């Protein structure tokens, strides 16, 4: 806000194009009965500061006008930042919803494939495959396989003996 007797009032706000600031200045000039030529914005390079210079016969009028311009500029920048933030949040929410719908569709497809292919998955969230046979069943099947191989070898030996 306005402090001291100087006609400059730097406000810690972001720089914007001169046209936007002149538009604000022109609006405030008309509101306060001061011509547009009596004040001008001064952007401080490489900072978030702007300087507002107002010339008037009465220093209190100059201070009020400079503060009104600074307030209008601050409100404009806050409104602009809020709009940009809200738009960014809206985009992220839309993307989140879209991704959620895609995940749900893919999960439904995986569930349908499990049913069609007869995959019995006791823990579908596990990263390791779920065994469909117990260890005892695997031992029994291996024992039956060995017996079958032994029987096959015995029969093959008998066939070769009968052929000679």
Secondary structure, 3 states (H helix, E strand, C coil): CCCCCCCECCEECCCCCHHHHHHHHHHHHHHHCCCHHHEEEEECCCCCEEEEEECCCCHHHHHHHHHHHHHHHHHHHHHHHHHHHHHHHHHHHHHHHHHHHHHHHHHHHHHHHHHHHCCCCCCCCCCCCCCCCCHHHHHHHHHHHHHHHHHHHHHHHHHHHHHC
